[in-house]
């Protein structure tokens, strides 16, 4: 399987670049998809000065194999928390099933670092890189 190694340095450059674009959208909250969206989302929160962060713990992969979508714990959309102008953040939109699932509950734009164009049933609102390769992130 062809891989693309993504470095910490690339991440910091990318987050700074996208934060300059997203700042104009005036998002008030972030929804981070665990685990891939935690690090990029945490950095975005700093750059955009956003304190309201929700996390959805969801899994649809085991190593390189696709599995059934499983949500761990109580999803934030079952709480009474009011999300003002949220942005959903994940590292990659691979098959798109996870993000399609989340946006069926929360109508919000989505940012990913990568968009895997070969398989998608969902296209993120914002993404920085298109790829056909398996992306190896530095936090994995």
C-alpha angles and dihedrals in degrees: 000000000000113000136197115207112214116200134213089244091055089049094054092047092047095048091050090049096048093043089061088056097041094047088073090058092061098219113189100193140025130216109204119201108222126261107359096041097048100085099038089042093049091052092047090051089056095046093044094040093234117158100175105086128164125188128209113201105211135152131196101153138063108192103312096335124101116233137177115292111261125185116206120212125349113327114238092238089069089061125082091245112133113221113206115205095333130196121207113220129197135153098239141006099217112158090354093226095117095050092043088054094049094046090052085070101030120040100211139124118266131223123195131169091224136028116199101211098189098070109022126143086168133043119206117234090231128022135154105207136032116209144169093196134088105261118223107206120204092239093058 
